[in-house]
Amino acid sequence: MRHGDFRIGAEFRCGGRQWRCTAVGTRTIVAIRIDQVQVGGNAPERQNVYAHPTYLRRAGFQFIPVTEKELFHHLANAPLNTGEVIETAELRAIRESLLMARMRKIQRTHAE
């Protein structure tokens, strides 16, 4: 792939592994591996592909894209109380990340 082919949130394969682009700089591309992670020892273990973006959001990183697929995943796994969704840590990380972007005037809605 060429530098201009990368978009934030786009997934691609490189070196036989699945990656998600998280940032595109003038000369660099930042991506996180989303197919597997090393958990102790040398044995790779399949892990929730949405754990990495949640970790980055909770650490205060900005511009971590939220896809419909990710949002529906978190909503489907959230507990319900009398028909209302209980906010999970993952949903909270998304909400707080978007609020932080708005407070820093990084993100604006059409009305603003």
VMD Tcl script that builds the backbone (N, CA, C; Angstrom):
set m [mol new atoms 336]
animate dup $m
set s [atomselect $m all]
$s set {name element resname resid chain x y z} {
  {N N MET 1 A 0.844 -1.185 0.000}
  {CA C MET 1 A 0.000 0.000 0.000}
  {C C MET 1 A 0.887 1.246 0.000}
  {N N ARG 2 A 0.379 2.274 -0.603}
  {CA C ARG 2 A 1.083 3.550 -0.614}
  {C C ARG 2 A 0.569 4.418 0.529}
  {N N HIS 3 A 1.351 5.390 0.907}
  {CA C HIS 3 A 0.995 6.267 2.025}
  {C C HIS 3 A -0.410 6.851 1.857}
  {N N GLY 4 A -0.739 7.287 0.667}
  {CA C GLY 4 A -2.049 7.886 0.416}
  {C C GLY 4 A -3.215 6.920 0.494}
  {N N ASP 5 A -2.941 5.610 0.535}
  {CA C ASP 5 A -4.002 4.604 0.613}
  {C C ASP 5 A -4.534 4.410 2.029}
  {N N PHE 6 A -3.790 4.888 3.024}
  {CA C PHE 6 A -4.178 4.663 4.424}
  {C C PHE 6 A -5.204 5.678 4.877}
  {N N ARG 7 A -6.204 5.201 5.611}
  {CA C ARG 7 A -7.243 6.034 6.211}
  {C C ARG 7 A -7.436 5.572 7.645}
  {N N ILE 8 A -7.708 6.494 8.545}
  {CA C ILE 8 A -7.945 6.137 9.940}
  {C C ILE 8 A -9.153 5.216 10.020}
  {N N GLY 9 A -8.984 4.104 10.714}
  {CA C GLY 9 A -10.047 3.120 10.871}
  {C C GLY 9 A -10.017 2.017 9.838}
  {N N ALA 10 A -9.258 2.222 8.767}
  {CA C ALA 10 A -9.177 1.204 7.715}
  {C C ALA 10 A -8.363 0.009 8.215}
  {N N GLU 11 A -8.812 -1.177 7.840}
  {CA C GLU 11 A -8.101 -2.399 8.220}
  {C C GLU 11 A -7.335 -2.916 7.017}
  {N N PHE 12 A -6.170 -3.486 7.279}
  {CA C PHE 12 A -5.345 -4.010 6.206}
  {C C PHE 12 A -4.516 -5.175 6.717}
  {N N ARG 13 A -3.970 -5.952 5.794}
  {CA C ARG 13 A -3.112 -7.079 6.140}
  {C C ARG 13 A -1.677 -6.730 5.767}
  {N N CYS 14 A -0.757 -7.092 6.642}
  {CA C CYS 14 A 0.662 -6.874 6.396}
  {C C CYS 14 A 1.426 -7.949 7.165}
  {N N GLY 15 A 2.336 -8.628 6.500}
  {CA C GLY 15 A 3.109 -9.671 7.167}
  {C C GLY 15 A 2.241 -10.813 7.655}
  {N N GLY 16 A 1.123 -11.062 6.965}
  {CA C GLY 16 A 0.228 -12.139 7.365}
  {C C GLY 16 A -0.615 -11.814 8.590}
  {N N ARG 17 A -0.629 -10.560 9.003}
  {CA C ARG 17 A -1.388 -10.145 10.194}
  {C C ARG 17 A -2.402 -9.060 9.827}
  {N N GLN 18 A -3.443 -8.957 10.649}
  {CA C GLN 18 A -4.498 -7.968 10.444}
  {C C GLN 18 A -4.206 -6.740 11.309}
  {N N TRP 19 A -4.276 -5.537 10.703}
  {CA C TRP 19 A -3.979 -4.280 11.384}
  {C C TRP 19 A -5.113 -3.286 11.164}
  {N N ARG 20 A -5.248 -2.305 12.082}
  {CA C ARG 20 A -6.193 -1.199 11.921}
  {C C ARG 20 A -5.399 0.098 12.035}
  {N N CYS 21 A -5.543 0.955 11.047}
  {CA C CYS 21 A -4.844 2.236 11.026}
  {C C CYS 21 A -5.460 3.166 12.072}
  {N N THR 22 A -4.614 3.752 12.938}
  {CA C THR 22 A -5.105 4.658 13.971}
  {C C THR 22 A -4.648 6.094 13.763}
  {N N ALA 23 A -3.633 6.306 12.917}
  {CA C ALA 23 A -3.167 7.670 12.641}
  {C C ALA 23 A -2.385 7.675 11.335}
  {N N VAL 24 A -2.500 8.786 10.614}
  {CA C VAL 24 A -1.747 8.967 9.375}
  {C C VAL 24 A -1.010 10.290 9.490}
  {N N GLY 25 A 0.307 10.221 9.560}
  {CA C GLY 25 A 1.124 11.423 9.631}
  {C C GLY 25 A 1.659 11.782 8.265}
  {N N THR 26 A 2.511 12.790 8.207}
  {CA C THR 26 A 3.070 13.190 6.916}
  {C C THR 26 A 4.047 12.152 6.381}
  {N N ARG 27 A 4.755 11.458 7.299}
  {CA C ARG 27 A 5.707 10.442 6.858}
  {C C ARG 27 A 5.513 9.093 7.534}
  {N N THR 28 A 4.581 8.999 8.467}
  {CA C THR 28 A 4.402 7.748 9.211}
  {C C THR 28 A 2.948 7.318 9.262}
  {N N ILE 29 A 2.768 6.031 9.453}
  {CA C ILE 29 A 1.447 5.430 9.645}
  {C C ILE 29 A 1.491 4.727 10.994}
  {N N VAL 30 A 0.456 4.899 11.815}
  {CA C VAL 30 A 0.372 4.204 13.093}
  {C C VAL 30 A -0.792 3.235 13.002}
  {N N ALA 31 A -0.547 1.982 13.399}
  {CA C ALA 31 A -1.595 0.964 13.342}
  {C C ALA 31 A -1.460 0.036 14.538}
  {N N ILE 32 A -2.575 -0.581 14.917}
  {CA C ILE 32 A -2.554 -1.579 15.987}
  {C C ILE 32 A -2.937 -2.926 15.401}
  {N N ARG 33 A -2.310 -3.946 15.930}
  {CA C ARG 33 A -2.606 -5.300 15.475}
  {C C ARG 33 A -3.940 -5.721 16.087}
  {N N ILE 34 A -4.827 -6.252 15.272}
  {CA C ILE 34 A -6.162 -6.588 15.781}
  {C C ILE 34 A -6.514 -8.064 15.646}
  {N N ASP 35 A -5.630 -8.884 15.102}
  {CA C ASP 35 A -6.001 -10.291 14.935}
  {C C ASP 35 A -5.618 -11.146 16.140}
  {N N GLN 36 A -4.486 -10.914 16.757}
  {CA C GLN 36 A -4.099 -11.642 17.955}
  {C C GLN 36 A -3.065 -10.862 18.731}
  {N N VAL 37 A -2.913 -11.212 19.977}
  {CA C VAL 37 A -1.924 -10.561 20.827}
  {C C VAL 37 A -1.142 -11.627 21.561}
  {N N GLN 38 A 0.047 -11.276 22.022}
  {CA C GLN 38 A 0.826 -12.197 22.842}
  {C C GLN 38 A 0.367 -12.061 24.287}
  {N N VAL 39 A 0.028 -13.162 24.896}
  {CA C VAL 39 A -0.388 -13.164 26.287}
  {C C VAL 39 A 0.554 -14.088 27.037}
  {N N GLY 40 A 1.498 -13.535 27.757}
  {CA C GLY 40 A 2.477 -14.348 28.467}
  {C C GLY 40 A 3.193 -15.297 27.512}
  {N N GLY 41 A 4.248 -15.907 27.884}
  {CA C GLY 41 A 4.933 -16.918 27.094}
  {C C GLY 41 A 5.002 -16.598 25.615}
  {N N ASN 42 A 4.905 -17.619 24.788}
  {CA C ASN 42 A 4.983 -17.444 23.340}
  {C C ASN 42 A 3.692 -17.786 22.623}
  {N N ALA 43 A 2.662 -18.175 23.333}
  {CA C ALA 43 A 1.429 -18.648 22.698}
  {C C ALA 43 A 0.514 -17.480 22.346}
  {N N PRO 44 A 0.208 -17.284 21.041}
  {CA C PRO 44 A -0.748 -16.236 20.681}
  {C C PRO 44 A -2.160 -16.639 21.093}
  {N N GLU 45 A -2.943 -15.685 21.496}
  {CA C GLU 45 A -4.312 -15.954 21.931}
  {C C GLU 45 A -5.258 -14.999 21.225}
  {N N ARG 46 A -6.357 -15.527 20.716}
  {CA C ARG 46 A -7.365 -14.692 20.053}
  {C C ARG 46 A -7.977 -13.789 21.111}
  {N N GLN 47 A -8.120 -12.517 20.805}
  {CA C GLN 47 A -8.664 -11.574 21.766}
  {C C GLN 47 A -9.666 -10.673 21.076}
  {N N ASN 48 A -10.541 -10.102 21.857}
  {CA C ASN 48 A -11.526 -9.162 21.358}
  {C C ASN 48 A -10.817 -8.036 20.600}
  {N N VAL 49 A -11.121 -7.872 19.313}
  {CA C VAL 49 A -10.438 -6.869 18.493}
  {C C VAL 49 A -10.765 -5.441 18.926}
  {N N TYR 50 A -11.787 -5.267 19.761}
  {CA C TYR 50 A -12.154 -3.936 20.209}
  {C C TYR 50 A -11.465 -3.554 21.518}
  {N N ALA 51 A -10.684 -4.443 22.096}
  {CA C ALA 51 A -9.985 -4.139 23.348}
  {C C ALA 51 A -8.899 -3.082 23.137}
  {N N HIS 52 A -8.205 -3.144 22.001}
  {CA C HIS 52 A -7.114 -2.198 21.749}
  {C C HIS 52 A -7.604 -0.758 21.614}
  {N N PRO 53 A -8.627 -0.489 20.789}
  {CA C PRO 53 A -9.111 0.891 20.711}
  {C C PRO 53 A -9.630 1.394 22.062}
  {N N THR 54 A -10.284 0.524 22.834}
  {CA C THR 54 A -10.777 0.922 24.153}
  {C C THR 54 A -9.611 1.296 25.058}
  {N N TYR 55 A -8.562 0.492 25.031}
  {CA C TYR 55 A -7.372 0.770 25.841}
  {C C TYR 55 A -6.778 2.135 25.469}
  {N N LEU 56 A -6.669 2.414 24.180}
  {CA C LEU 56 A -6.112 3.687 23.734}
  {C C LEU 56 A -6.991 4.857 24.146}
  {N N ARG 57 A -8.311 4.700 24.023}
  {CA C ARG 57 A -9.229 5.779 24.431}
  {C C ARG 57 A -9.110 6.046 25.922}
  {N N ARG 58 A -9.052 4.984 26.726}
  {CA C ARG 58 A -8.960 5.150 28.179}
  {C C ARG 58 A -7.635 5.791 28.581}
  {N N ALA 59 A -6.603 5.626 27.741}
  {CA C ALA 59 A -5.303 6.225 28.015}
  {C C ALA 59 A -5.252 7.691 27.555}
  {N N GLY 60 A -6.336 8.177 26.947}
  {CA C GLY 60 A -6.405 9.576 26.556}
  {C C GLY 60 A -6.017 9.874 25.122}
  {N N PHE 61 A -5.770 8.842 24.317}
  {CA C PHE 61 A -5.446 9.078 22.913}
  {C C PHE 61 A -6.668 9.631 22.198}
  {N N GLN 62 A -6.444 10.522 21.251}
  {CA C GLN 62 A -7.527 11.098 20.455}
  {C C GLN 62 A -7.482 10.524 19.050}
  {N N PHE 63 A -8.523 10.734 18.296}
  {CA C PHE 63 A -8.644 10.297 16.900}
  {C C PHE 63 A -8.657 8.778 16.761}
  {N N ILE 64 A -9.133 8.066 17.766}
  {CA C ILE 64 A -9.330 6.630 17.656}
  {C C ILE 64 A -10.736 6.459 17.081}
  {N N PRO 65 A -10.857 5.990 15.847}
  {CA C PRO 65 A -12.174 5.950 15.199}
  {C C PRO 65 A -13.129 4.961 15.866}
  {N N VAL 66 A -14.403 5.305 15.830}
  {CA C VAL 66 A -15.458 4.417 16.322}
  {C C VAL 66 A -16.259 3.974 15.106}
  {N N THR 67 A -16.261 2.692 14.834}
  {CA C THR 67 A -17.028 2.184 13.703}
  {C C THR 67 A -18.410 1.750 14.177}
  {N N GLU 68 A -19.342 1.677 13.252}
  {CA C GLU 68 A -20.684 1.178 13.594}
  {C C GLU 68 A -20.583 -0.231 14.156}
  {N N LYS 69 A -19.731 -1.031 13.545}
  {CA C LYS 69 A -19.558 -2.425 13.964}
  {C C LYS 69 A -19.097 -2.498 15.425}
  {N N GLU 70 A -18.134 -1.639 15.779}
  {CA C GLU 70 A -17.645 -1.622 17.158}
  {C C GLU 70 A -18.734 -1.170 18.123}
  {N N LEU 71 A -19.445 -0.103 17.768}
  {CA C LEU 71 A -20.494 0.417 18.639}
  {C C LEU 71 A -21.603 -0.613 18.841}
  {N N PHE 72 A -22.037 -1.274 17.765}
  {CA C PHE 72 A -23.064 -2.309 17.888}
  {C C PHE 72 A -22.571 -3.480 18.730}
  {N N HIS 73 A -21.294 -3.817 18.606}
  {CA C HIS 73 A -20.714 -4.898 19.419}
  {C C HIS 73 A -20.833 -4.560 20.903}
  {N N HIS 74 A -20.417 -3.347 21.271}
  {CA C HIS 74 A -20.465 -2.950 22.681}
  {C C HIS 74 A -21.900 -2.839 23.198}
  {N N LEU 75 A -22.798 -2.339 22.363}
  {CA C LEU 75 A -24.201 -2.239 22.781}
  {C C LEU 75 A -24.828 -3.621 22.951}
  {N N ALA 76 A -24.489 -4.542 22.051}
  {CA C ALA 76 A -25.034 -5.901 22.144}
  {C C ALA 76 A -24.541 -6.633 23.387}
  {N N ASN 77 A -23.353 -6.274 23.873}
  {CA C ASN 77 A -22.778 -6.938 25.047}
  {C C ASN 77 A -23.015 -6.182 26.343}
  {N N ALA 78 A -23.694 -5.049 26.264}
  {CA C ALA 78 A -23.973 -4.265 27.470}
  {C C ALA 78 A -25.192 -4.839 28.193}
  {N N PRO 79 A -25.155 -4.843 29.526}
  {CA C PRO 79 A -26.314 -5.340 30.269}
  {C C PRO 79 A -27.483 -4.349 30.189}
  {N N LEU 80 A -28.671 -4.873 30.380}
  {CA C LEU 80 A -29.883 -4.056 30.379}
  {C C LEU 80 A -30.505 -4.055 31.756}
  {N N ASN 81 A -31.101 -2.921 32.123}
  {CA C ASN 81 A -31.841 -2.810 33.370}
  {C C ASN 81 A -33.174 -2.161 33.031}
  {N N THR 82 A -34.235 -2.922 33.129}
  {CA C THR 82 A -35.587 -2.494 32.761}
  {C C THR 82 A -35.606 -1.848 31.373}
  {N N GLY 83 A -34.940 -2.501 30.429}
  {CA C GLY 83 A -34.948 -2.050 29.048}
  {C C GLY 83 A -33.959 -0.948 28.713}
  {N N GLU 84 A -33.189 -0.468 29.687}
  {CA C GLU 84 A -32.195 0.582 29.430}
  {C C GLU 84 A -30.798 -0.010 29.460}
  {N N VAL 85 A -29.948 0.483 28.570}
  {CA C VAL 85 A -28.571 0.001 28.489}
  {C C VAL 85 A -27.775 0.544 29.668}
  {N N ILE 86 A -27.063 -0.351 30.329}
  {CA C ILE 86 A -26.143 0.052 31.401}
  {C C ILE 86 A -24.796 0.332 30.739}
  {N N GLU 87 A -24.233 1.489 30.985}
  {CA C GLU 87 A -22.976 1.864 30.350}
  {C C GLU 87 A -21.826 0.987 30.853}
  {N N THR 88 A -21.128 0.354 29.908}
  {CA C THR 88 A -19.967 -0.470 30.237}
  {C C THR 88 A -18.712 0.399 30.162}
  {N N ALA 89 A -17.583 -0.150 30.586}
  {CA C ALA 89 A -16.316 0.585 30.511}
  {C C ALA 89 A -15.989 0.961 29.071}
  {N N GLU 90 A -16.316 0.071 28.127}
  {CA C GLU 90 A -16.040 0.330 26.714}
  {C C GLU 90 A -16.900 1.478 26.182}
  {N N LEU 91 A -18.188 1.461 26.522}
  {CA C LEU 91 A -19.078 2.534 26.083}
  {C C LEU 91 A -18.691 3.856 26.749}
  {N N ARG 92 A -18.297 3.788 28.005}
  {CA C ARG 92 A -17.851 4.997 28.710}
  {C C ARG 92 A -16.602 5.580 28.045}
  {N N ALA 93 A -15.665 4.724 27.642}
  {CA C ALA 93 A -14.439 5.195 26.991}
  {C C ALA 93 A -14.772 5.910 25.685}
  {N N ILE 94 A -15.734 5.385 24.923}
  {CA C ILE 94 A -16.150 6.033 23.677}
  {C C ILE 94 A -16.786 7.393 23.982}
  {N N ARG 95 A -17.718 7.406 24.937}
  {CA C ARG 95 A -18.411 8.647 25.282}
  {C C ARG 95 A -17.433 9.710 25.766}
  {N N GLU 96 A -16.529 9.334 26.668}
  {CA C GLU 96 A -15.585 10.304 27.217}
  {C C GLU 96 A -14.587 10.786 26.163}
  {N N SER 97 A -14.202 9.909 25.246}
  {CA C SER 97 A -13.283 10.303 24.183}
  {C C SER 97 A -13.928 11.356 23.278}
  {N N LEU 98 A -15.199 11.140 22.942}
  {CA C LEU 98 A -15.912 12.108 22.102}
  {C C LEU 98 A -16.130 13.427 22.838}
  {N N LEU 99 A -16.457 13.351 24.131}
  {CA C LEU 99 A -16.643 14.573 24.924}
  {C C LEU 99 A -15.336 15.355 25.044}
  {N N MET 100 A -14.234 14.650 25.251}
  {CA C MET 100 A -12.931 15.306 25.369}
  {C C MET 100 A -12.573 16.019 24.062}
  {N N ALA 101 A -12.866 15.383 22.938}
  {CA C ALA 101 A -12.592 16.007 21.641}
  {C C ALA 101 A -13.425 17.277 21.467}
  {N N ARG 102 A -14.655 17.246 21.922}
  {CA C ARG 102 A -15.511 18.432 21.818}
  {C C ARG 102 A -15.035 19.536 22.749}
  {N N MET 103 A -14.624 19.174 23.971}
  {CA C MET 103 A -14.150 20.183 24.922}
  {C C MET 103 A -12.864 20.844 24.433}
  {N N ARG 104 A -12.024 20.084 23.746}
  {CA C ARG 104 A -10.770 20.630 23.210}
  {C C ARG 104 A -10.980 21.287 21.849}
  {N N LYS 105 A -12.234 21.338 21.418}
  {CA C LYS 105 A -12.622 21.916 20.133}
  {C C LYS 105 A -11.953 21.200 18.951}
  {N N ILE 106 A -11.674 19.916 19.137}
  {CA C ILE 106 A -11.133 19.100 18.060}
  {C C ILE 106 A -12.267 18.648 17.155}
  {N N GLN 107 A -13.405 18.358 17.784}
  {CA C GLN 107 A -14.574 17.871 17.043}
  {C C GLN 107 A -15.711 18.843 17.265}
  {N N ARG 108 A -16.400 19.167 16.199}
  {CA C ARG 108 A -17.561 20.049 16.317}
  {C C ARG 108 A -18.720 19.429 15.565}
  {N N THR 109 A -19.906 19.624 16.100}
  {CA C THR 109 A -21.096 19.150 15.405}
  {C C THR 109 A -21.545 20.225 14.431}
  {N N HIS 110 A -22.488 19.898 13.556}
  {CA C HIS 110 A -22.956 20.855 12.557}
  {C C HIS 110 A -23.571 22.095 13.205}
  {N N ALA 111 A -24.220 21.914 14.365}
  {CA C ALA 111 A -24.865 23.033 15.058}
  {C C ALA 111 A -23.849 23.993 15.682}
  {N N GLU 112 A -22.630 23.508 15.919}
  {CA C GLU 112 A -21.633 24.359 16.561}
  {C C GLU 112 A -20.934 25.183 15.502}
}
mol reanalyze $m
mol bondsrecalc $m
mol representation Tube
mol addrep $m
